[in-house]
Amino acid sequence: MSVIVLTPPASRRLTTVENVRRDLGLGSAPADAQIERHIAAASSRAASYCNRVFGRHTVRERISLPDAGRGESVVLGRSPVARIVSVTQDGALLDPGQYETDGLSLFLLSAGRRSPWPGRELDVVYEAGWVLPGEDPAAAPGRAEPLPAEIERAVILLVGSAISTSTRDPMLKSEQVEGIGQRDWYVQGASAALPLPEAEEALKPYRRVTFA
């Protein structure tokens, strides 16, 4: 299997300055430019952790059918699948009525029913990814859906952690000022990949595991 990106996503930022200010209760500070930098960094960390491209993009994927198991479904390398542009099977272009997708896999249709894939190789061009915050949903192709709220929330938490780093330890969960005082800390395990456990937990369901 090989995947070639034909059209990269228009944006890789998983939230907006407006959403960050609203959710974190920020006033006029910090400046928009600083928040934009934090958004770019947090979005990149989320993408690396999840091992996926979140924004809408177009790819060409070549699939060896013997390696794919010759079942009724072929799992595509990028998801969610928004639209299948074309499918070529052993050099022959298939009619759109001969296949369908559920957003994750590609199915061959025979007389309207799903059937095992014959042949040796598929060449699939398709659009995958979500509509990111700030993008126009009306311009989305096919079945493209908005970015899940948990993903944006995780990125906003990472942005908030970055903003507070200069004045407050990002691992400080809560602090009680009255009386003697009390501080609760996040305990980050040795295997933690992100600086904020809550953000990492929110992103776990969207993490793609690859095998060598």
N, C-alpha and C positions, 0 to 999 in steps of 0.2 A: 504494500500500500504506500502511495506517495501523495502528498497534498501540496499543491502550488497555489499561492495566493494570487488571484488575478486582479482583484480590486480590494485594497485595504480599507479598514473602517475610516469613516470621515473624522471620527473622534475616538479617543481612548479614555476620556474623562468620565468617570462613573457617577458624578454628581455635579451640581452647579454651585456657584458662589451664593446665590440666593437661598438655595436649600440648606447650605452649610450655616449661613447666618441665622436662618429661622430655627433650625433644629438645635443649634448650639446656643441660641439666645445671644448672639453677638450683636454689638452695636456697630458703630462706624469703624471700629478698629478690630483686627488689623486691616490693612489696605487690601483691596480686591486682588492686586497683583500678588501679594504674599499668599492669600488664600488659594489663588490659582496654582501657585507652585506646589503648595501642600496637596491640592487635589490631584495634580499630575503625579506626584510621588506616591501618594496613597493608592491611586488607581493602578499604577505600575506594580506596586507590591501585591495588590489583590490579584492582578492578572497572573503574576509569577507564581503566587501561592496556589491558585486554582488551575494553573497550567492551561489556560484557555484565553481566547480572544472574545471579549464581551460584545463589542459593537458589531453592527452589520457589515459583512464583508462577503466577497465572492471568491470561491475556490474551485480548482479542478482537482478531482481525486481519482486516482487510478487504483482499482481494486482487483486483486487476483481472486477469482471465485473459488478455486480449489483451496486456497488458504482461508477464505471466509467461511468455509464449511458447507456451501451449497444448500443452505436452508432457505426458508421462505423470506427471510429478512437479511439484509446486509447493513450492519451498523456503520454509519458514516463517521468520519473522523472529526467533524466539527458539528456543534449543536448549540442551540436549537436550530433546526433547519427551517428557514423561512420560505424558501421557494426552490424547486428543482428547475434549473434552466434547460438542461439536456441530459440525456442518458444514451451512451453508445455502448452496445454490447458486441464484442468481437468485431468492431469496425462498422457495425450497422446501427444507424440512428433509430432509436425507438420512438414510437408515437407517444405523446403525453398520456394517452388513455391506457398505455400498457404498464404503467407504474404509478405508485403513490408513496407518500411519506407520512409518518406520524410525528415528525419533528425530530426523530432520532435515527430511524432506520429507513431503508429503501426497500419497497416490496414490488415484486413482479406480479402483474395481473394477467390472468388468462380467463376469458369469458366472465370478467368481473370478479374473479376470485383470486386470492393470493396463491402463488405457485412457487415451487423451488426454482432458483436461478440456474439455468443451464449455461454452457459455454465456459470460457476461460477467463475473460477479463471485462471489466466495466470501466468506462470513462465517464465520470459524473461531474457536471458543472452545476453548482448550487450556491445559493445565498444562505448564510447562517448568521446567528447572533441576535441580540436584542436591540430594541429602540432605546437609546440612552437618554437620560434626563437632559432636557433642553433641545432634543431633536423633535422634528415634526412627525407625529405618528401617521399623518395622512400620506407622507411620502414613503412609508414603509412598504416593502414588497410582500405579496402573498400573506402568509400567516405570521409575520414578524410581530412579536409581543413586547411590551415594555420590560425594561430591566427589572427583575424581582426586587421588591422593596428591601429585603434583607441584605442584598448586595450593596445597594446604595447606603443603607444605614451603617454597614461595616466600614465603608470608606469614609463616611462622615465621622465616625468614631476615631478612625486613624488620623483624620485631619485635625480633630479636636485635640488628640494626644500630642500631635506635632506642634500645634499652636501653644499648648500649655507647657511644653518642655522647658522653656526659658524661665518660667516662674514657678513651676510646680513639677514634682517628680511624676512622670506619666504612669508609674506603677502604683501611685497612691489612689486607692479606691474611694476612701472617705476619711474625713477629718472632723473631729468634734473639738470645738474651741472652749466651751464652757468647762468650769471645774478643772480637774487635773489634765484633761485633754486625752484624746484617743485617736489613733490613726490605724486604718485598716489598709492592708497592702494586697495587691494582686500577687499571687505566687506563680511565677512563670516556670513551667517545666523545662527540662533540658532539651526536649524535643520541640518546643514551641518555635513556630516559624515567623509569627508576627508579634509586634511589641505589645499588643493589647489582646488578652485572652478572649474578651467578649466579641471582638471583631473576628478573630480566628474561628470561634465557634459558629458564628453566623455564616461564614464562608464555606465551612466544611461540606455541606450538602452539594456544593457546586464545584468541588475539586475533582479534576480529572486525573486518574491514576494511569500512568503509562508503564509498560513493561518492556525491558530491553530484549 
